[in-house]
Amino acid sequence: MYNFLSLNLNCPHCGHTLMDSENLVDNEASIMLHIDIGKKKGDINLSSIYGSYNYICSVETPKDELAVFSCPHCGKDVNTEAQCNVCKASMVTLIMDMGGKINFCSRSGCKNHNVEFEDLNNALRKMYQEYGYQSVHSHEEIEEPVIEEPVNEEKEIIESGAFLYAYCPHCRRSLIDSDMLKLQLVNDKKETGFVMLSPYLNVFSSKSTVFLAEGKPVVDLQCYHCGESLMSSDKNCEVCHSPVAAISISARSKLIDFYICSKKGCRWHGLSEDDINEIKLEDSLEW
């Protein structure tokens, strides 16, 4: 899905892959580099989701500090002489599998980044081959659903990969924006932003507009229309016991409660006690 384009990147010097499938960021293989920042050396795993600024780092990365990045295989710096057009720090350049380069600023906290394609037509062809084409699902509002009594039917199965039409349980407006499940959030630093989740069942890609630390719950998840909190007061994650958010998804002829764990990196999701008797989520102990 193009909205969650995951980049596969290589070192511009030795050509070795920089992808780390053991340390996930945003539920995808991360980009692993050595980092030298503030007189400290360590390793950093960057999100491979284009447009996400999340990462895991073994050392502190103070805001506005300049960093030097290097390949973990050949040891050569990947900082370049090109300057960031926002803050004038050096840009870091990595090579994309599909052809072209990804450039990002070496200053901690600067979000300037861009992509350069050597052959745009070839790159677009590869993106469509790998990610396919997804139609845009847009549903701004819904009417109160008609509740029908089940008639001795077998349990409905929502299959992996099914598009989940998600709605706010308070204002009933759609939470789907440009084929993403969009929620407003407050992170552990009290910063407000948005998180975009894949709306396809058991596809776990995500990205956010503010930094989200791996393995930590967010403080709040809210509807981005009405601002009401979606956090559940009577249910917790059945895997890590973190607080969960409740949204509504359409199934059969009614809306059902769908719970999402608030802890970054936890893939659990589930249904209410009542709905689980009628509906099964295929392969679903995870979100």
C-alpha positions in Angstrom: 0.0 0.0 0.0 1.6 3.2 -1.2 0.5 5.2 1.9 2.8 2.9 4.0 5.7 2.7 1.5 8.4 0.8 3.3 11.9 1.6 2.0 14.7 -1.0 1.5 18.0 0.9 1.8 21.6 0.1 1.1 25.0 1.7 1.9 26.1 4.1 -0.9 29.7 2.9 -0.4 29.7 -0.9 0.0 26.2 -1.5 -1.3 25.4 -3.8 1.7 21.8 -3.8 2.9 21.1 -1.6 6.0 17.8 -3.4 6.8 17.5 -5.0 10.3 14.6 -7.5 10.5 15.3 -8.3 14.2 14.8 -4.8 15.5 11.4 -3.5 14.3 10.3 0.1 14.2 6.7 0.9 13.3 6.2 -2.9 13.1 8.6 -3.1 10.1 12.2 -3.9 9.5 14.3 -0.9 10.5 17.3 0.9 9.0 20.4 0.2 11.1 23.3 2.7 11.2 26.1 3.6 13.6 25.7 7.1 15.1 28.2 9.6 16.6 26.4 12.3 18.4 27.2 14.6 21.4 30.6 12.8 22.0 28.8 9.5 22.2 28.8 6.6 19.8 26.1 4.0 19.4 23.6 2.3 17.1 20.4 3.7 15.7 17.5 2.0 14.1 15.4 4.3 11.9 11.8 3.7 10.7 11.7 2.4 7.1 8.2 3.8 6.7 8.5 6.9 4.5 7.3 9.9 6.4 7.8 8.4 9.9 10.3 9.9 12.3 10.4 7.1 14.9 13.6 5.4 15.8 15.4 3.4 18.5 18.8 4.6 19.6 21.3 3.2 22.1 22.5 6.7 23.1 20.7 9.9 23.8 20.0 12.2 20.8 19.6 15.7 22.2 17.5 18.0 20.0 19.5 20.2 17.6 22.7 18.1 18.0 24.6 17.2 14.8 25.1 13.5 14.2 27.5 11.6 12.0 26.0 8.4 10.6 28.1 5.5 9.3 27.5 2.1 7.7 27.7 -0.8 10.2 29.4 -3.0 7.5 32.1 -0.9 5.9 32.3 1.8 8.6 32.3 4.7 6.1 30.3 7.9 6.9 27.1 8.4 4.9 26.9 12.1 5.7 27.4 14.2 2.6 28.6 17.7 1.7 25.1 18.6 0.7 23.4 21.0 3.2 19.9 20.8 4.6 17.9 23.7 3.1 16.1 24.1 6.4 18.9 24.1 9.1 22.1 24.0 7.0 23.3 20.7 8.6 24.8 18.0 6.4 22.4 15.6 4.6 22.7 11.8 4.9 22.2 9.8 1.7 21.3 6.2 1.4 20.5 4.1 -1.7 17.1 2.6 -2.4 16.5 -0.9 -3.8 14.0 0.5 -6.3 16.5 2.9 -7.7 17.3 6.4 -6.4 18.3 7.9 -3.1 16.7 8.9 0.2 18.2 12.0 1.8 17.6 13.1 5.4 19.0 15.8 7.7 21.7 14.9 10.2 20.5 17.3 12.9 18.5 15.7 15.6 14.9 17.0 15.5 15.0 18.3 11.9 12.4 16.5 9.8 13.7 17.6 6.4 14.0 14.6 4.0 13.5 13.9 0.3 13.7 11.2 -2.3 15.5 11.4 -5.6 14.7 8.9 -8.4 17.2 8.1 -11.1 14.4 6.8 -13.3 10.9 7.9 -12.1 9.0 5.6 -14.5 11.0 2.6 -13.5 10.6 3.4 -9.8 6.8 3.8 -10.1 6.6 0.5 -12.0 8.4 -1.2 -9.2 6.2 0.4 -6.5 3.0 -0.7 -8.2 4.4 -4.2 -8.7 5.4 -4.5 -5.1 2.6 -2.7 -3.3 -0.2 -2.9 -5.8 -2.9 -0.3 -6.3 -5.5 0.3 -3.6 -8.6 2.3 -4.2 -9.5 5.2 -1.9 -12.1 4.4 0.7 -13.8 7.5 1.9 -16.8 7.5 4.2 -17.4 10.8 6.1 -20.4 9.9 8.2 -22.8 7.1 8.8 -26.3 6.8 10.1 -27.1 4.9 13.3 -26.9 1.2 12.1 -29.9 -1.1 12.1 -29.3 -3.9 14.6 -30.5 -7.2 13.4 -30.8 -10.3 15.6 -28.6 -13.2 14.5 -30.5 -16.1 12.9 -28.6 -19.2 13.9 -25.8 -18.3 11.6 -22.2 -19.6 11.9 -19.7 -17.3 13.4 -18.7 -14.6 10.9 -14.9 -14.5 10.0 -13.3 -11.3 9.1 -10.3 -12.4 7.0 -6.8 -11.1 7.3 -6.2 -8.3 4.8 -9.9 -7.2 5.0 -10.4 -3.4 4.9 -11.8 -2.3 8.3 -14.3 0.5 7.9 -13.6 2.3 11.2 -15.8 5.0 12.9 -15.7 7.1 16.0 -18.0 5.6 18.6 -18.9 9.1 19.8 -19.6 11.3 16.7 -20.0 8.3 14.3 -17.7 9.9 11.7 -15.3 7.9 9.6 -11.7 7.5 11.0 -10.5 6.6 7.5 -8.4 9.3 5.8 -6.6 8.6 2.5 -6.8 4.8 3.1 -5.3 5.2 6.6 -6.9 4.7 10.0 -6.2 8.1 11.5 -6.3 8.9 15.2 -5.2 11.9 17.2 -2.8 11.1 20.0 -1.0 12.4 23.1 2.5 10.8 23.6 4.4 10.4 26.8 5.9 13.9 26.5 2.4 15.4 26.3 2.9 16.3 22.6 -0.2 16.1 20.4 -0.1 14.6 16.9 -1.6 12.0 14.7 -1.0 8.3 14.2 -1.9 6.6 11.0 -2.5 2.8 11.2 -3.1 0.4 8.4 -6.9 -0.3 8.2 -6.2 -3.8 6.8 -6.7 -6.5 9.3 -3.4 -8.0 10.5 -1.3 -5.5 8.4 0.6 -3.7 11.1 2.3 -0.7 9.4 2.0 2.6 11.1 3.5 6.1 11.2 3.0 9.1 13.4 3.6 12.9 13.2 5.3 13.0 16.6 7.9 10.7 18.1 6.6 7.5 19.7 9.0 5.4 21.8 8.9 1.7 21.0 7.4 -0.4 23.9 5.6 2.5 25.6 1.9 3.2 25.7 0.6 6.6 24.5 -1.2 8.7 27.0 -4.4 9.1 24.9 -5.9 8.2 21.6 -8.7 10.5 20.4 -11.1 11.0 17.5 -9.5 13.6 15.2 -13.0 15.0 14.4 -14.7 15.5 17.8 -11.6 15.2 20.0 -13.3 12.7 22.3 -11.0 10.1 24.0 -11.2 6.6 22.7 -9.5 5.0 25.7 -11.5 2.2 27.3 -12.1 2.3 31.0 -13.0 -1.3 31.5 -10.7 -3.3 29.2 -6.9 -3.8 28.9 -4.6 -5.4 26.4 -4.8 -9.2 26.8 -1.1 -9.6 25.9 0.8 -6.7 27.7 -2.0 -5.3 29.9 -1.6 -1.8 28.6 -4.7 0.5 28.2 -6.6 0.0 24.9 -8.6 2.3 22.6 -12.0 1.3 21.4 -13.3 2.2 17.9 -16.2 1.0 15.9 -15.9 -1.2 12.8 -18.7 -2.3 10.5 -19.6 -6.0 10.4 -22.7 -7.6 9.0 -25.4 -4.9 9.5 -24.1 -3.3 12.6 -21.1 -1.6 14.2 -19.0 -3.6 16.7 -16.4 -2.5 19.2 -12.8 -3.1 18.1 -10.0 -2.7 20.6 -6.4 -1.5 19.8 -3.5 -1.7 22.3 -2.1 1.7 23.1 1.5 0.4 23.6 3.8 1.1 20.7 4.9 -2.2 19.0 2.2 -4.4 20.7 0.1 -6.1 18.0 -2.8 -7.2 20.0 -6.3 -6.3 19.0 -9.7 -7.8 19.9 -13.5 -7.7 20.2 -15.9 -7.3 23.0 -17.2 -10.3 25.0 -20.6 -10.0 23.2 -19.2 -9.7 19.7 -16.7 -12.5 20.0 -19.5 -15.0 20.2 -20.6 -14.0 16.7 -17.5 -12.8 14.9 -14.0 -14.1 14.6 -10.9 -12.1 13.5 -8.7 -14.4 11.4 -5.2 -14.9 12.8 -5.9 -12.2 15.3 -4.0 -12.1 18.6 -2.2 -9.1 17.1 -2.7 -5.6 15.6 
